[in-house]
Amino acid sequence: MLALCLAFRPHPTKRFSTLDPIMISGAKKTHPSALHRVAFGRIVEQMLGFVKESFLIMLFFTLLTGLILYKVIFIMNISAISSVWTAYGIIASIFLVSRIPYSYLHQDDHDGTYVEELYPSVSIVIAAKNEEEGIFKTITTCIESDYPNNIECIVINDGSTDGTEQEIKRAQLFFREKRVRLISFEENRGKREAMAAGIQSAQNEIVVFVDSDSFLAPKALKHIAEHFIADESIGAVSGNTKVENINENLLTRMQSIQYAVSFDIYKASESVHSSVTCCPGCFSAYRRSALLQLVDAWKNHAFFGSKSTFGDDRGLTNFILQKWNIVYCQKALATTTVPEKFSIYWRQQMRWKKSWIREGIFASTFMWKKRHPFASLAFYIHFSFPIVGPILVGTVLATSIITKNPSLFLIFISGFLLLGAVFALFVRVYHKADNWMIMPLYSFLFVTIFIWQMPIALLKLRDTSWGTR
């Protein structure tokens, strides 16, 4: 039944009409045979598109079937290592495979039509440090949003040493009919302090955070605000962020499919129970009334005596999640600039993993009693991956070496590659994601290199340095 639902789920496709008028100049009319050739060409194009899409759908279900069979066979044979790993393998496999149908259940419907007066006023908060090159563009996409109510843009210059402040002031002059406000720190205080200053300065009903290197689509604000109109229990909404510099190199293309899987599978599946665990700083929205109740506690939150200075978005999400519902808006599109050099990407991932652990431990104290049982169960299973994962990989690798059976580790890695391919093909077929064929490369890098960041992150949890600057 699931296969039939997925296979025949409608999704946006470009439709052509054989009766579309052909533009002509002057008094000349297009010959009927030319119209027939154009119509025939469009029919052929539609047929080729249908064949291509059908092939991708068949490939997706073939890979999904192969993944399930692989998991069954591997779990049956992993008992040679430990029965504990067998049990964990079963739980983890069910969770991972279930993310696909769960994400399918997520529907980002915007069928309701609202009069302009219902749209809440919006305060956009942008924290910037040394973003001279892109901050004007970021402000422009925010101010020029297609939105029916008032927008104010609060930009915090967090101790920049380049021309960031001058660019913000240029935006103030350029958009003199709109509101662009500047808060300037003489010294760098960190993103959390900048965000808190923006919250406390905001005057409007909804506070939207946008990274200084992110750019909003024209209707992004409108779509994200409609969730607050439709449901008063919603305290925050995660937008859908894509990669701005997608075609820069192989690394940025790899991150583009990583983002697609993260948003359109993981966040979509979490949104089914209104329990999205991270509203990313690149583009997310919050009720101002909810933020004002917790901004001081969030700003001063500490972990084992160490003040939290990273993972600001995940930390803020945790505070909201204890009292409010949080959903994902697929139609609220934005793009963000991702690292183009491996060294910067490495440091970013290290910072994210430390945030995952620190904030995950905090979230684990309330998820079981505050959220839907299925959402809580999914959270605890997912949270175990970065901690248990390195142990499992190390155990399989050690067993492979001791037993002189390298095929064991190769088979283990192939499971990651297959899982990555299934996830990537899903977002390609149902969400038109690009670069899906690169996902196995990311899976390989994760299981061989990036997974070992977890033990390092555990050892450096009290290190609060920013890490990417």
N, C-alpha and C positions, 0 to 999 in steps of 0.2 A: 504493500500500500504506500509506504514512504517513497519507494522508487517511482511509482506512478505519479504521486503528488509532485515530486521534484521535477520529473521529466516534463510534466505538462503545466508547470507553473508559468503564468504569463509574466513577461518582463518587457521593459521598454525596448522596442526595435523601431528602426526608421522605416516607415511605410511610404511606398510610392504609389501614385495613381497614374494609370495609363491615360487619364484624361487631363493631366496637368497641362496648362497652356504653355506654349513655347514662345519665349519673348522674341519679338521681331522688331525691326527698325523700319521707319518710314511706312509706306503703304504696302510693302511686299508681304505676301502670305507664305507660310511654310508649306511645302508640297506635302500631300497626304502620305506619300511613301516615306518621307523623312520622319513624320510623326510615328508611323508604324515601326520604323527602325529604332527610334528612341524608346517606344513602348516595349518592343521586343528585347532591347538591351536591358531595360529595367527588370523585365520578367526574368531574364537570365541571371541578372545580378541577385534578385531575390532568391532564385532557386539555388545558386551557389552559396549564398549566405545560409539558407536553410540546411543544405548538405553539410556545410562546415560546422554549424551549430549542433546538428544532430550527431556528427562525429565526436565533437567535444563532450556532449552529454553521454554518449556511449562509452567514451574513454573514461569519463569521470566514474561511472558506475562500475566499469571494469576494474579500475584502480581501487575503488572503495571495496569491492568484493575481495580483491586481492589483499587489501590491507586487513580486512577482517579475518581472512584465512591465515594470513601471516601471523596475526596476533594469537590466534588459536594454536597454531603449530608451535610458535615460540614459547608460549606460556606452558604448553604441555612438556616442552623439553627443558625449560629453565629450572624445573624441579631438581635437576642435577646440581644446581648451585644451592638452592635453598627453597623450602616450601613457603617461607615468608615472602620471597620475591615473587613466587607464583601468585600468591594472594594479592600482593601489591600490583603485579602486572595485570591481573584481571580487572581490578578497580580502575587503574589508570587507563587501561584500554577502553573500557566502557565509557569513561568520562570523555576521553579524546574523541572517540567516534560519535558520541552523543552531541558534541558541539555543532555538528553540521545540521542535523534536524532541528536542534534548538534555535540555531541562527535563522533557519528557514521560517520558524514560527514567528520571528520578529517581524512586525509589520509597521513601517513608519508611515502610517496613513495621515494625509492632510486633506481629508475629504470635506471637513467643516469649513464653511465660509464665515468669516468674522468681519464685522464692520470695523472701520479704521479706529473708532473710539475704544475698542476692546484691546487693541495692541498696547502692551505696557511700554512706558518710556524706558530707554536703555542707556546705561553708562558703560562705556567700553574702557577697560583698564589695560594699559600697555606698559610693561616694565622694560626699560631699555638700558643696556650698557654697551657702549662702543658699537652702535648699529647705524653709523652715519650713512652707509650705502643704501640701506633698505627701509629705514624708518619712515621716510616720507611716503613711500609706496604703501606701507602698511596702514598708515593713517588715512591715506586716500581711499583705500578699499573699504575702510570702516565708515568714514564720513559719507561716502557716495553710495552706501548701501540702499537698495530699494526697500525702504521701510516706511510705514505710514505714520509713525509717531516720532517723538523727539529723540535725538541721539546726541550724547555728549561723549567726547573722547578725552580721557584723562591719561596723559603720558608722563611716566615717572622716569626722569633721567637719573639713573643710579650711579652717579660718580663717573660718568664717561670722561675719557681723556682725549677723545677725537671730536669731530664736528657734530655729534649727535644732537646736542642742545640747539645748535644753530639750525639744524634741519627741522627740529620740532617747532622752533620759532618761525621758520619759513612756512610751515604748514599752518600755523596760527594766522599769519598774514594772508595766505592763499585762500583759506576757508573762513574769511572774516564774517560770512553770513552764517556759519555754523559754529559750534562750540568745540574748541580744542584747548584744553587746559594743561598747563605744564607744572609739574612738581619736580623740583631739582634738588638732589642730594649732593652736597659738596664732596663727600667721600662715599665709596661703595659700601652699601649696607647689606646687600644681598637681595635676592628676588622676593623672598618672603616678606621682608620689611617693605619693599616697594609695593607689592600687592596689597598688603594691609593698609598702607597709606592711600592707595586707590580706593579701597572699600570704604574707608572712613570719609573720604572726600566725595564719594558718589552721591548724587542727588536723586537718581531715578530708580524705578521699581526693580529692574533686572540689571545685574552686573555681569558683563561679559568680559572674560579674560582672553586676550589675543597676544601671542608671542610677538616680539619685535621683528621677527623674520617670517611672520605668517601673513597670509593675505586672504581676505574673505571673498566668496562669490557674491554676486549682487543680491540674491535672495536668501543668503545664509541666515541673516538675523531674523528675517520674517519666519522662516521655517522653524528655527530653534525657539522663537518666542511663542509659537502656536501651541507648544506642549504645555507651557505655563497657563495659557488660556483654557486649554481643554481639561486640565486636571490640577486642582488646587493642592493635591498631596505631593506634587513634584517640587523638589527643592533645587534640583540641578539637572542640566541636560548636557551630555557630551556631544559635541559636533563631530563631523566626519572629515578628518584631515588626510589629504593626499600629499604627495611629494612635489614640491615646486621645481626643483632642479633634477627632475627624473632622468633626463637624458645626458647628464654630465659625464658619467662613467659607469662602469659595472657596479661599483659599490652603491651608487645612488639608485640604480635600477633594482638592485637587490633589496634595498630598503623600501622601495615603492611597493613591492609585493608583500614585504613584511608588514607594512602599514595596512595594506588591504586586508590581510588575514586578521591582524589585530583588531581592526575596527569592525569589519563586516562578518566576522565569525565570532570572536571572543566577546566584544562589546555587544553585538547584536544578541548573542545567546544570554548574556547577563541581563539585558534589557527586558527579556521576557518576563522576569519577576521583578522588574523595576529596581535592580540591585547592581547597577554598573559600579565597579570598584575603583575606577580611576577616570575622572574627568580631566583630560589632558590640558596642560597649560596653553597649548598652541591654539585651542579654540573650544571654550566651554562657557556655559551660562548658569547663573545662580540667582535665586531670589535674594534681593538685598535684605529683606526682613529676616531671612534665615542666617545670612552671613553676619549681621550685626550682633546676633546672639552668641556667636562663637569666635569672632575674629581675634579677640585677645587670647583666648585659650589656645587657638591654633597657632598664633604668632609666637607664643612662648612655650609651645609644646617641647618637651625634652624626652630623650630616650636614654635611660640609665644615667641620668645626670648630664648628658650631652645634648645641647640645644639643637633642634632640627633645623638645618639650613639648606637642605635639598629635599627632593620629593615633595615640593610644596603642593603640587596638584593632587597627588595621591593622599597626602595628609589632610588637605581641605575636604576632599571627597569623603574620607573616613568620618570627619566630624558631622558632615551633612547626612551621611548614610544612617546615622544613629536615630534620626528623627524624621527624615524625609525620604521620599522615593527619588531614584535617579534613573533616567532613561537615556537611550542613545538615539540621536536624530540622524538618520542616514542621508537625508536630503539637505541638511545644513552643511554645505561644502566649504572647505578652506584648503589652502595649500601651505606647506611650511618648507623651509630650506633645511636639508639634512646634511650631515657631514660628508665631505667629498674626499677626505683623507682617512686612511685606516686608523692612524694613531688617534685622531680626534674621535672617530667612531668608537674605538676601544674604550677611551676614557668616558664617553657618554654612556656606553653600556654598563661600565663599572658603576657609575653613579646611579643608573636606573636600578641595578641589582641591589645596591645598598638600600635604596629607597624601598624596593619591593620587600626586602627582609624587615627593615625597621617598621614600615607602615603595615606590613602584613601581620607582624606580631601584635601590633596595636589593634588591627581589625579583628584578629582572631579572638579578642576578649569580648566582643559584642555580637559578632555575626550570628552565632548560634541562637541568640535570644531576641535579636532585633529584625532579622530578615526571614524570608520564606525558607522552609526547610530544604528545598531543592537548591535554592541559591546558596544557602549556608554550606551544604554538602559539597557543591561544586567549588566554592571558595577554598575550603580546607584541602580538597584533593589537589586543586591547582597550586595552592600555596606550598604543598609538600614537594612539588617538582624541583624547585631550585635547591632544596636542601637534600632530598633523597637522590636526585638525579646524579650528581657526581659520585655518590657512593655506589649506585647501581652500575654506572659506566666503569668505574674503577674495578668493581667486583667482576664484571664480565671480562674486562681486559686482562685482569690478573688470572682468571680461570683459563682464558684463551692461551695465555703464555705458559702457565703451569702444565696444562694438558697438551701443550704443543698442537693446539687446534685453532689456528688463526681464522678459520672459517666461522667460528662462533662469534667473534667480534665483528667480522664483516657482515654476517647475517643480522647482527644487532644493529649496526649502522644502517643497513638497508631498510630496516623498519622505519627509521627516522626519515630517510629519503622518500619512502613511499607515503608516509603520513604527510610530509610537506607537499608532495605532488598532489595528493587528494585535496588538501585544503586550498592550495593555489588554483587548482582546476575548478573547484567550486566557486571561488570568487571571480574567476574568469568567465565561467558560463553564466552565472546568475547576477554578477555585478560588473561585468565588462572590465575587469582589472587587467592591466597590462603586465608584461614581464612574468607571467605565471611559470614559464619554463625555468626561470632562475631560482625558484624557491628551493629545489633540492640542494643547490649550492649553499644557500643559507642554512639548511638543515644540517648539511655536512660540517660547515664551519661551527655551528652551534655544538654539535655532539663531540667534536674533536678539539675545539679551541675555547669557545665562549662559555661552555659549561663549567670550565675550571675557574671562571671568574667568581663563581659562587663561594667557594671556600675562602678566596682572597677577600671578597666583600664581607664575609662573616668576621674575618680577622680585623677588618678596617672599618667596622660599623661606627666607631667613635670618631673617625676621621671625617670632619665636616667640610673639607675643602670642596670648592665648586667642581673642579675636575676637568672642565672643558675649556677653560680660558687660559 
